[in-house]
Amino acid sequence: MEAVLSEAIEYGWIEDAFLAQSRSQRTAMWQVREAIPEGEKRQNGSVKHDVSVPLSSIQRFLDLAGSQVRSYDANLELSVYGHVGDGNLHYNVLVPPDVDRMEFTTRIEGSLSLQLYDTAAVLGGTFSAEHGVGRFKKHLLERYGDVGRIAAMRRIKAAFDPADIMNAGAIVRPLGKEFTT
């Protein structure tokens, strides 16, 4: 791992890295990582973007997405973290203080979020990485997903769950059912 990180630093892909040297360091690193979402919540929340791009495109995504955020509103703050070893980034836009979280989220999801997802897609990535599609991102799967794969998933869903009772309404709409967000 040290050799891989050293080479990545040499190429300028990584500015700095820290490898746990003990179980207690590993535990402490995970505690910091796991505290980030809670910290976001305590500061009025965030609009979450669970994107993934090829490792070779992470810096390009960060550059382009950063420009998009600044163009949208130069005062917005970001919380970006993840497990970049697999290209997964939690690219979260923090809700400004004294702003209604739900109104802000709706506004961002209808505009800036789509720009960020478009950027991930152009770079060969996806709008949904670790946390999947579920119910909240079905409309994004319809927008960004491969039409053939979606059709296959719908056929499988219809074959195994024609009444749509298992995980009802999640991921893909069953054949013959209207799509709703």
N, C-alpha and C positions, 0 to 999 in steps of 0.2 A: 504494500500500500504506500509506503514511504517513497518508493521509486516512482510509482505512478503519479503521486502528488508532486514530487520534485520536478518531474517532466512537465506536468501541467502548469506549474508555477513558472518554469523556464520559458514555456511558450506564451505566457501571459494570460492563460485561461483562468488561473486562480491567483488571487492576490496573497492569500494567507490560508493556512489550514492548521487544524489542531487535531491530533489523534490521541484518544484516551490511552493513557499508559497503565491504567489500573481499572478494576471494577468500580471503585468509588468515583473515579473521574468520569467513567462512562455513565454512571448513574446521575452524576451532577450535570453532565451535558444534556441528558434526556430530560432532566427536570427543567432546565432552562428552555429547551425546545417545547416541552409540553405546557409551559407557562405562557407562551406567546398568545395563543387564542384567548386565554382568560384575561390577559392584559389588554387585549384589543376590546373585549367586552366591557371591561371596567372604564375604558376611555371612550365610550359611546358606540362601540362596535366597528364593524368593517364590512365592506362588500367583498365577498370572497371570490377569488378566481383560482381554481385548482387546475392549472394548465400544465401541459407537458410538451417539451420540445426535444429534438435530438440534442445530445450533449454538445455537439459542435455548434449548435444554434443558441445556446443559453445566453451568451453575451449579446448576440444580435437581438434576441427577444428583449432583453433588459434595456438595451439602447432604444429600440423602436418603441416599446411600451412606455418607457419613461418619457419619451418625446410626446407620445399620445396623451399621457396624463397631464403633462405640463401644458400642452396646447388646449386641453379641455378646461383645466383650471390650475394655474401655477401654484395655488395655495394648498392643493391637496397633498396629503402625506400618505406614504406607502408603508406597508409592513410586508416585506418579502423574505421568505424563508422556505425551506423544504428539504428535499433529499436530492440534491443536484446530481448525485451519482447515477440516477435513472432519469434525469431531465425533468423531474416533477418540481414545480414551483408553486408555492402558495403566494399569489400576487394579489395582495389585499389592499384595497383603497380604504383608508381610515375615514370614518364618518367624522366630520368636523364637530368640535364642541358646540353646543347650543343649536344644533341642527336636528330636525326630526329624523331619526334613524330610518324609519320606514319610507318616508318621502324621498330621502336621499338615495336609499337603496333602489327604489323603483326608478328614479331618474337615471342613476348610473347604469343599472341593468338594461335599460332601454337604449343606451347610447354608447358610453365609453366601454362597457363590458363587451359589446359586440365588436368594437374596434380591436380590443385586446385578443378576443377569440379569433378574429380574422387574422391577426398577426401570427398567432400560434399556428393556425392552419397553413398560412403561406410558408411558414418555416418547416412544415412537415410534422407539426405537432397536433395536439388535440385540446379541446375546450374542457375536457374532463379527464383527470388522471386518477389519482388515488381514491377519490370519493365517489367515482362512478356517475351515473346519470340519474337514477332514481326517479322521483316524481318532479323535482324542481327543475330539471334540465332536459326534460323530454323534448321541449320545443327546440332546444339547441341540437339535440341529436337529429331531429328532422332537418335542421338547417345545415349542419356540418357533417353528418354521418354519411357513410357510403350507402347509396340507394339499394344496392343489391344485398348488402349485409342487413340493412333494416328490414327488407322484404323477407329475408331468410329468418330473422328473429321473430317477425310477426307470424310466419308460417309455423315455426316451432311453438310459439305461444299458443296459437290456435289449435295445434295438434295435441298438446299436453294439457291445456287449460282453456278449453273453448268458452267456459262460463266466466273467465277472468276473475277467479276467486283467489288464486295464489298470487300474492303480492299485487293485488288489483290496482290497476292504473299506473304501475311503475314501468319505467324504461320504454317500452313500446306500446302503442295502442293496439289492441287486438284487431284482427280483421273485421271489418264491418262496423267498427265503433268510431265515433267522431273524436278527433284530437282536441283536447283542451289543455290549457296551461295551468 
